Amino acid sequence: ANDDAQQLHGAKKPLDVVEMVDNRPTQDRVAVTGAKPIDIGNGDVLIAAITSCTNTSNPGVLLAAGLLAKKAAARGLTVKPHIKTSLAPGSRVVTDYLTKSGLLPELEKLNFYLAGYGCTTCIGNSGPLDPAIEEAITQNDLVCAAVLSGNRNFEARIHPNIKANFLASPPLVVAYAIAGHANIDLTTEPLGTGRDGKPVFLRDIWPTAQEVGAVMQYATDPETYRRLYSDFTKNNPLWNSIPTSKGQVYVWDKSTYIAEPPFFKDFTMHAGTAHDIKAARALGIFGDSVTTDHISPAGSIKPTSPAGVYLLEHDVAVPDFNSYGSRRGNHEVMMRGTFANVRIKNLMLLPKPDGSRIEGGVTILQPEGKQMSIYEAAMTYNGRGTPTMVFAGEEYGTGSSRDWAAKGTQLLGVKVVVARSFER
């Protein structure tokens, strides 16, 4: 278990490696002006998150994170303030035993403050970075990193501008936050320099099994679970203040979260008659390893995207957009978000002069040869009665289980997906 806790996985898919941050054609480091000028570069960690998924039911690694933070702080190690750190466990029990063990204040010394409970960074809800930092990343094509203790790190899922996303145990998240960059060998290179001027290595502050065992008692009290969850809304004024109507069913007529889907319109208990697909147009031609996050993203909604425009037209302010994942009950949002991942590459669009590809949910409408969003093109083809197809390479559909990767494609009017192989 100790060996597993010291493993790092990334950077976009599990098969990608750390070397993606090396040998970039652009400048390696750039200055960022602001209230406190800094410089950032390829491989720098900008998001470090102890998240709800995967580790909430494993108090050993969460306590280990607190113990590592305690040792690091005692040595004088710190986390740079521009790194966005967060602690978002999936249960209030976690903060209870971290508090009782005295380890929550130790995590806070390294800026790992409680952000909330439930899905945050791991589903794309990390929130924005400093605008000056985001501008520096995009203008200089920097490959910066996020390190999180979640279980998904597909392209653009964690943050649209963070290209290298690594999965790690909670104590390793803290370690990489201290180190400040991902392209480091923590077995041979120090995390930083202690207040005594000597280098501090991961092995110097990694908790022992005995140290973790000594504080495990705070995480194994059944009464804590009963106390916190016997009436979990009692002491939650934010939850209790949400306006709602009373009745047997939810009043959702004007909701942008829930809408009546069209899937059961003209629904029958018998399969329809198969027929030929004629005069179809390609809506997208993609390469290998198109994930379900590429097909139906779970992260933030851009105001300029088809889904963002829809929400604005329905009087939803940008700060209230939430995420695609939170709006899966509204097919109008989800069909507009299909193939809208900001990192997806449609090979129908010609490469740029430098060989790179345009990213995002765009396509070429035929026969006009006009570039537009995939959603807009799909609706145009539907209006003409023209069936559409999607082509892809190997491992189409790899990644998280996501029904909207199929439902959204169907709602766009796609009649068939042709791929070299399909992956689950």
N, C-alpha and C positions, 0 to 999 in steps of 0.2 A: 504493500500500500504506500509506503514511503517513497519507493521508486516511481510509482504512478504519479504521485503528487509533484514530482520534479520533472515531469515531461511537458513539453510545449508542442502544440499542434497548430498548423496554419499553412499558408497565410490567407488563402481565399477558400480553397477546398482542402480536404485532408491530405491530398497528394502534393500540394504545392510546398515549396521550401523557402527558407529564409533568404536565399540568394536573390529573390526578386527585388530586393532593395538595393542591390549592387549594380554597378555598370550602367547607370542611367545616363542617357544622352544629355540631360539637363543639369543645371547647377546642383551640386550636392547639398549645399546649405545656403540659406537666405536669411537676411535680416528682416525682422517683423517690427515695425514701428508701432508705438502705442504708449499707454501710460507708463508701462515698464518695458522698454525695448528688449527683445530677446532674439535669438536666432534658432531656426528649426531646420531639419534636414531629413534626408532619406533614412528611414529606419527609426526615427524618433517616436517614442510612445507618447501619444496625445490623449488617449482614453485608457483608463485602467479601472475595471469594474468588477467587483464581487457581486455576482448576479443571483437571481432567484433559482434559475433552473439548474438541475444536475446535482448541486451540492447542499441544498437546504436540509436534506435528510441525512447529511453526513457531518455531524458535529465535530468529528475529528479534524477535518481540514479547515473548518471555520475557526475553531479554537487555535489551530496551528497558525492561521493567518494573524490572529491577535497576538500570539506568542512571538512570531517573527517580527511583527511591528514593534512590540515591546523591546525586543533585543536591539532592533535597528535604531530606535529612538534613543536607547541608552548609550549606543555608540556614537550618537550625534548625526546619524543619517537622516536625510529629509527627502521630500518629494517636491520637485519643482512646481511652483504654483500654477503654471499654464497647463499642466497635465490635469485633465478632467477625471477626477477620482469619484467613486461612489460605492456605497454599500447598500444593496437592495435585496435582502433575503426574501425568501418566499413565505416566511412564517415569523410572527412576532415572538415565537419561542426563541429564535436565534438571538435577537437583541436582549432578551431576558437573560439567557445564560452568558452572553458576552458581558453584560453589565455585572452580573453576580460574580463572575470570575475576575472582574477588574480589567478586562481586555478591550472593552469598547472604547474607553478613553485612550488606550494605546493606539488603536486604529485611527482615532480622530487626530492624534498627534501627527499622523502622516496624511491627513486630509481625507481619510475614508470615513465620511460622515453618513449617517442613515439618510437615504434619499426616498425611501418608501418601501413597500412590500409588493412583490409580484414582478411582472414582466417590465423591464426597463431597457437597459442597454442591449440585452440579448435579443430583443425583438425590434430594435431600432429606435427606442425611446430614450436615447442618451441626451437628446436635445442638441442645440447648435454649439459649436465651438466659438471662441472669440472671433468676430468677423474679420479682424486683421489676419488671424492665423488661417482661416478658411480661404481668404483671398490669396495669401502667399502660397498655399497648397495648390490651388487651381491654376494660378498664373505661372507657376514654376513646375507643374506636373510632378510634385513631390509624392513619394510613396511613404507616407507616415503610417503609424501602427496603432492598433487597439489591442489590448490584452484583457481578456475577460474570462470568467469562470463558467460561461454558458456552454451550450452544446451545439451551436450553429455559428458558422462564420462565412457564409456565402457572400458573394460580391454585393456591395452596397447595402447589405442588411444592417450592419452595425451603425454605419454612418456613410452618407453618400460620397464624402470626400476622403474617407480613410480606406486606402486600398489594401493594406496588409492587416489582417485580423487574425489574432492568435488565441487559441483556447488553452487555458492553463488552470491549475488548481488555485484556490484562494490565496494560499501563502505565496505561490509563484507570481500571482497578479501583483501582490504587494512588492515583491522583489523586483519585478520589471519596472514598476512605477518608480522605485528608488533609483534603479539603474538609468532610467530615462530613455533607453533605446533598446530595440529588439535584436539588432544584429550584434549580439554579444554572447560569448561563451561563458556562462556563469560557473562552469567548472574550473576555469583557468583565469578568468578576468574578474577584478573586484567590482562590487556593486557601487562603491564610492569610497571616499576617504573619511575616516572617523574624526572626531574632534581632537584626538591625539595625534593626528597627522599620518596615521598608518592606514593602509588599504584594508577594507572590510570585504570579505568574500562571503558568498552564499553559505558555504559550509560553516562559517563562524557564527551565523545567527539562525541556522535551520533548527527548528525545535526537535528535540529527541522524543522518542516514543514515551519515555518516562515523564517528560514535561507535559505532554498532551494528556497522558493518563491521569496526572495529578489534578487537572481541571475538568476532566470529563464528568465528574460528579454533578457539576452544575447543569449539565445537559440531559440528565437522565431522571428527572423528577416528574412523574406522571401528573402530579397536582398542578404543575405549571401549565400543561396543556388544557386541563379542565378549567382552570381559572381564566385563561386567555380566550378560550373559544366556547365557553358555555353561553355567552351572549356577546358575540364579537362586534355588534354594532352599538353597544351600550355607551361606550366612551369614545365614539367617533363622530364628532360634531359635523365634519365635512360630509360624511355619508348621510347623516340624519337630516342635514339641511337641503339635500337635493329635492327640488320640487317635483311632485309626482301626483298623478290622479289616482283615485280609488275605483275599483271595479274588478270584474272577473277576468278581463283581458286587458292587455297593454294597449293604450291609445297611441297608435303609431302612424296615423294618417299623414302627418307632416314631418315625421322623423327622417333625419338623414342617416340614421344608424340602422333602422329596420325598414324594409320595404317588401311588398308582396312580390316574390320572384315569379318569373314567367314559366318556370320549368313544368308546372302541372297544367298549363293551358293546353287544351285538346289532348290531355293525357289519356292513354288507353292501356289496358292490361295486356295488349298484344304488340309484338314487335312490328314496326312498320315494314313496308315492302322495300327491298333494296332496289336502288336504281343507279344508273350510270351518272358519273360526274362529268359534265361536258363544259368546255370553254371556260375552265377555271383559271383564276389568276393566283400567282404566288403572293401571299401576304407577308411572308418572312422566309428567309433562307439563313439558317444559323449553323454554327460550327458544332464542335463536340462539347459534351458536358454542360448542356443547357439545363440548369437546375430549376426546381419548382419556384425558387426565389426569383429567377430570371423571368419565368412565365407569369407568376403572380406574386409580386413583391410584398413583403410584410412591413416594411419600414415607413419612413416619412413620406408625405404627399407634397410634391412641389406645387406651388401656386400656379405655375405656367403649364402644368400637365393637364391632360383632359379631365382627370379626376379632380384636380384642384380647381379648374374652371367651373366644373359642375357644382362643387361646394360653394364657391363664391357666388354663383348664380342663385344659390338657395340660401343666401344670407348667412353663410358660415364664415366667420372671421378666420384669417390664417392661423392665429394662435390656437384656434379650436379645431383645426383640421384633424388632430390626432394622427392615427396611422392607418395604413391599409388593413393591418391586422385587426384593428378595433372596429372597422366598418365592414366586416365580412357579412353582416346581415343586410347590406344594401347592394343589390346587384348592379345598380346604376354606377356606383363608385367602383365596384370590383371589375366590371367589364371594361371600364375606362382605364383601369390599372393593369389590365392584362398585357403582357410584353412591355410594360412601362419601366422596367428596371433601368436605372441610369447607366448601368455598365453593359447591358446587352448590346451585341453587335449584329446588325442585320447585314448580311453579305450582299444583299441586293444593291446597297449603296457602294459606289466605287471608293477605293482607298484614297486617302489624302496623298499629296506629293511625297511625304516622308514615309509612306507605307502604313501609317496608322489608320484605324477605322473610326468612323463616327459612332459614338456611343449613345444609347437611349432608344426609346420605343418609336422609331421612325421607319418609314418604308417609302417605296416608290409606287405611286398610283399609275397604273397602266390603262389605256395606251398613252395617256398624257405625258408620262415620264416626270410627274410632279412629286416632289418630296413633301411628305406630310406625316402626321402621327399615325401610328398603326390603327388606333381607334377610329380616327377620321376616315382613313382609307377603307376600313372594314365597313363602316356605315355607308360610305359611297357605293361600295360594291353591292351591299345588301339592297340599297335603293335601286340599283340597276338589275337586280336579279342575277348577279354574277357570283357563282360559288368561289370560295377561296381555299387555298392549301398552304400548309406550312411544311418546310423541309428542314431537316437537321442531320447532324452527324451521329456520332456514337453517344450513348448514355443520356439520351433525351429524357428529362424528367427526374434526374437524380436529385437527391436531397430530401427535405422534409416531406412528410405526407401532407398534401394540400389539395383538397377537393376543388378549390377555385382554379387551380392550374388546368383542370379539365372543364369546369363549368364556364369560366371566363372565355376560354377558347371557343366553346360551343356558342356562347352568346354573341361573339364577334362574327359568327356565321361561317367559321372554318369547318369544312366538310371532312377533311382528312389531314392527318399529320404523318408524313413519310420520313422515317429516320433510319439510320443504319442499325441502331439498336435502342431499345428503351430500357431504362434503369429504374428501379424502385429503391 
